[in-house]
Amino acid sequence: MSTDEDPKAWKPATQLIRGGMRRSSIGEIGEPIFLTQSFAYDSAEAADARFAGSEPGFIYTRYGNPTTLAFEEKLALLEGAEYCRAFASGMAAIHMAVMGLVKAGDHIVAPKAMFGSCRWILQNWAPRFGVETTLVDAPDLGQWRAAMRPNTTCVLIETPANPLLELTDIAAVSEMAHAVGAKVIVDNVFATPIFQKPLALGADIVAYSATKHIDGGGRVLGGALLGSHALLEEAYRDLIRHTGPSLSPFNAWVLLKGLETLDLRVRRQADNAAKLADLIAAHPKVKRALYPTRADHPQHALAMKQMSGGGTVVAFELAERAEAFNFLNALQIVDISNNLGDAKSMATHPSTTTHRAMSEEQRLEVGVNEGCVRFSVGLEDVDDLARDIGRALDRA
C-alpha cells in the first residue's frame, strides 16, 4: 500500500498503531517474530560486504534483528528521535548510556534522588574505572551549576524521580551541561513518551525501562536509548556489539504489541492517578501526598511547564513503617509489588524494596523515610481502587 502520509505528522495513537510497520512478502497484519540467532548470505562475497558495512542487512541478533528493529523504529517515531537502540532491560540501557559516554578521569553529575540501582552504578561501579560523580539536590539549579566541571562528560537526570516524584528542570540543566561539553541523559520512565519529550527540552539521550509502561502487562524485560543517529552510533555501537546487552526478538515482539495501546493505557492510568492522589491527600492518616499536577506538589509549576500529564504514580507518606506495612497488607485489589507502569495497580514500600540498596542516610537525604509508599496506578475501575485504598488507609 502506497501513501503520501508522513508518519512523523501523525498523532501518537496513530504512530503507535501504524508507525514502523515492517511487513514481509506475505502481507501479515501482525508483526512477525524473527526468532533467529544468525542470518545466511547468498555468497562468501555477500558475507564479506555485509560485515564490512558496504551492504545493508543483518549479521547476528546480538547486533540487530528485524523484530527488534521494528520495535526501535516505532519507539523512535513516537519519541521524535532519529534513532533508537533496544536493550535486554532498563538497567542495561542506563548502564550502557552512562558507561558509553565516560572514560577514566571523567566526571558525572546526577541528582541524589533516583532509582537505587542507578545510584549504585554511579557511586559503586563507575569509580572502579576512574569516573567520579557529584550528586545534587535536583530542584536546586544553583547546585547543578556549581557541580559542572571542565571534565564533566555526562549528566544523568531522572524526572520525575523514583519514588517521590522529584522533578529536574531538563531545559535549564541541559543548557548548563552543554556549556561544559557534557551530554545529558534523561530517564523518562515515570513520565513516559506520552507526557514528556526530553529531546525537545534539550536532552541528548532518552532512556526507558520498557519493562514498565511500554510492556504494561508484566510480561517481559526491556530497555531503550533514543537520540541522534550520530551520537548513539559513536557512543554505543561497538559497546553493544562486544558486550551483548541485546533485547531478545521475542521480548521485542511483546513490546511492539505493548506500544500499540501505550497512549490509551497511560492516559487512562494518569486519569485514575490524579483522582486517587486527591483521595489519598485528603485522608487524615496521610502526612503528605505527591503527584506532579497537584497544586501542592513542591515543583508544580515545573511539572506544568515540561509535562503534559502527571503520570501514573502517586507517592505518599504515613507516620512510620508499621503504618505503611499495615496499609499494604490491608489491600485487597492492589498488589504489593515493586514494579510500576503495569495495567494492574501495585504498591510498594521503597525503603525495604526498590531503595533497599541505599543506606538509611542516603534514603533520608532524599526524603525516603520508613513511612513512604509508592503507588503505581493501573487500569482498574477508579471507584474500586478508591474503595480499596480508602479501606487500607483506614486500617493503617
N, C-alpha and C positions, 0 to 999 in steps of 0.2 A: 504494500500500500504506500503510494507516494503522497506527500503532503508538503504544503508550504508553511506549516505551523512551526514556530520556533519554541522548543520545549523550555527555553530559558524565560519565555514570556508567560508561561502557564502559572496558574496559582498552585500553591504547594500540594493541595489534594490531587490535582491532575498530574503534577510531576511524579508523585509517589505511585500513581496507578500506571501511568503511560510512559514515564521517562526511563531512559536507559534500557529499553526492551531489546533483547538480542534473540531473535527467532532463528531457528535453523531452517533448513530447506523443507522440513516437514510442515512448518507453519503452526506450531503449537501455541496455545493461548497462555498456558502456564510455563514459566521459565524452566528449562531443563536443568538437571544436575549433572555436571561432568565429574563423576567420581573416578578420576584417573590420577595416577602419580606422575606419569610421564607422557610424552607425545611422540608419534612416529613421523619420520621425514621421508620424502619421496626419493631422496638420494643422499649420499655422503656429502655432496656439494651443498645440498639444501640445508643439512645439519650444520655444516661449516658456516654458511651465510647467516643462519638464524642465531648461532652462538656469537658470531661477530657483530650482530646487530644491524647488518645490512639488509636483512629480510625480516619482515614482521612475522610474529607468530609466537606460540607458547613453547616453552622448553621443558619446564618442570614445575609441578604445582607449588613447590616451595618458593618459586619465583613469581608465579602467576597462574591463574586458571580462569577459564571462561565464565564460570559461575561466580567466582569471586570478583572478577572484573565487572560483571553486571551489577553486583551489589555496590561496588565502588563508584561506578558511573551514576547510578541512581542517587546515592547519597551526596555525591559531589554536585549534582544538578540541584538538589534541594538546598544545600548549603550555600550555593553560589560560588563554589570553589572550582579552580581549574582542574584539580587533581585530588585523588583520594587513594590511600593505601590502607588495606584492611589487615587486622591482626587477630591472634588467637584469643585475646582477652583485652579488656580495657586497661589493665595494668601493663600488659605487654606494649600497648600503644603509648602509655605515659612513659614507660621506661625508655622506649625507643625515641620518643620525642625529645626527652632530655639528653640522653647519652649521645644521640646523633649530632648534637649541637656543641658539645663541650669536649675539651681535652685538658690534660694536666696544666694547672696554672690558671684555669678559667674560673669564673665566679657566676653564681646563680642568685637571683633574688626571687622570693616567693612569700606568700602570706603565711602567717602562723596557723591560721585556720584552714585546714584541708584534710582530706581523707588520710587515715593513719598510714596506709601503705605508701602513699605519695610522699608523705613526710619522711618515712623510713628511707626511701630512695635518696632523698636529698641529704639527710643527716647521717645515714649509716653506710650507704653504698657509694655515693659519689665521692666522699672523702678518700676512699681507698684508691682512687685514681687521680688524686691531687686536685679535686674540684671542691671549692668552698661555697657555702650557701649562707646568705643573710636572710633571716626571716623578719617580716614586718607585720604591723597591725594593718590589715587590708584597708580599712576606711581612712587611714591617715596618709594623705598624699605626700605630706612632708617627710614621712619615714621612707616612702618609696623613693623620693627624690634623693634623700641623703644616702640611701643604700646603693645607688648606682655608682659603678666604678669604671675606669677605662677598660678593665678586663672582664666586665660583665658581658657575657655572651648569650645568656638565656634567662628569660623571665617566665615563671610558671604561675598562672592565675587559675584559681578555681572559684567560679562565681555563678550562681550562689554557691557558698561553700558548704561542705558536709561537716557536721549535721545541722548547724544553727543558722544557715542561710545568710551568712555574712556576705556582703557584696564588695566587689572591687570595680572601680571606675576604669573600664577597659580602655577607653579612648585616652584618658589622661595618662595612665601608666604606659600605654603603648608609645605615646609621644616621648616620654622620658626615656624609655628603653631604646628607642630608635636613635635618640640623640647621642648615645654612647655605643651604637652599633650592635645592640642586642636584639635577638629575635624573641617574640612574645608568643607563648603557647597558652591557649585558654581551654581548660577542661570545662566543657559546656554541657555536661551530662544532666545537671539539675534543670537547666533552662530548656534544654532540647533545641534542635534547629527550628522548631516551630515558634519559640518565644524569644530567641536571641540570636543575633548574627554577628559573632565576634570579628569576622574578617572585615565586615563593613564598618566596624568601630576601630579598626587599626591593627588588629592582631595579625600575626603571620601564619599561625598554625592553630587549628581547632582539633581538640581531641575528644573522643567519645568512648565510653564503655557501651558498646552496642548490646551488651547483656541486659541493660536496663530498658528504657522506653522503646528502643528500636526493635528488640525482640518482643517485649511486652507480654510474653506468655510463660516466662520462667523455664525456657527450654534449653537454650544454648548460651555459650560464652562467645564474645566477640568484641573487637575494638576497631577504631579507625582514627587516622590522621588526615586532615584536609588542609590544603593551602595551594600555593603556586606550584606548577609542574617543576620549574627550575629548582626551587628550594627543596621540595621533597625528594627529587632525584639526587641532588647534590649531597644532602644530609643523610639520606636513609637508604638509597638504592643498594649499595654494597653491604651495608649493615644488615638489611633484611635478607639478602641472598645468603650471607655467610653465617648468620646466627639462627635463622629459621623460626621466627615468631609467626609463621603463616596461619591464616584462617583456613579451616577445612572447608572444602566445597559444600559439604552437607550443611554445615553451620551457616555458610554464606547464603545458601538457598533458603534456609529458615528465616534468616534476617531479611532477605529480599521480600518474603511474604509478609514479615512484620512491618516493613516500610509501607506497604500498601494501605494499612489502616492507622499509621502513626498520627497523622493530622487529626483524624476523627477521635482516636483514643485519648490523645494528650489534651485536647481541648475539653473533652468531657471530664477527664480526671481533674483538670485545673478548675473547672466549674464546681465540682464536688469539693475540692480542697478549699476554695475560697469560702464556701458556705460552712464547712466544718471548722475552719480556722476561727470564724466568728463564734460558733457554738463553744469551742474549746476555750477561747479567750474569756468568755463570759462566765465560765464555771468557777465557783469560789475556791476550789482547791488548786487552781492553776495560778502559779505565780506570774508567769508571762507566757504569751504565745507569739510565735514568729511566723509571719507569712509576708512575702515581699510586697504585695499590693495592698496590704492593710496600712492604714494611715499611721498606726503606731509602730510600724517597723522602723528601726533606727535609721535606715537608709531608704526610706520610702521614695524620696524624690529621685534618687539614682535609679531605683527599680523602675519607676515610671519613665525615666529617660532612656534606658538601654534595653528594657524588656517589654514585650508586648503582652505578656501574661505572667501570672505569679508562679506557674509551675505546679507540680503535683505533690509537693512535700510540705508538711506543716511540722514545725518543731515547737515543743512546749516544755515547761519546767514545773515539776511538782516539788514538794518540800524536801524529799530525801529518797534514797534508793528504795526503801521499803514501800513507799507510796507508788513509785514507778513500777516496781515488781507487782504490787497488788493490782494496779491498773492493767498491766499486760496480762496477768493471769485471769482477770475477770472478763477479758474479751471473748466473745462467743462467735463473732463473724470474722473479725480481723485476725489475721495470722500474726504470730510472733515470728519474725524473720528479719535477717539483716540485708535482704535485697531491697530494691526500690524500683519504681517505674513499671511495675507489673500491673496487669489487669486486676489482680487480687490485691486488696488493701493489706498492708503489712505495717507492723510497728516494732521498734527495737529500742534497746537501752544502750546507747552508744558507748558509755563508759566500760561496759562489760562485753561489747561485741566489736563494732566497727572501729572503735578508737582504743581498744584494749592495749594495743602495742605501744601507745604513747604512755609516758609516765604520768602519774597523777598531777604533778606540777605542770606538765605540758598541757594536759586536758583543762585544768583550771585556768591556765593562761588564756585559753580561747573560749572560756565560758562553758565548757562541757563538764557540768558537775553531776553528782550522783542522782539528781532528780530529773535530769533531761530525758526526754523521749522524742524519737524521730518517727513520724507517721507518714508513710507513703500511701497516698490515697488512690484507690482503684476505681473500677467501673461499676461497682455495685450500686444499687439504688441509694441515693443520698439519705433518704429517710431511714432506711435500715442501718446505714452506717452511723447516723446521728444517734439512733437509739442505742446501738452497741457502745459507742464512745461515751455517751452520757451516763449509761449504766455503769460502765467500767470506772469512770471518774468518780461517781458516787461511792464506789466501793474502794477507791484508793485510800 
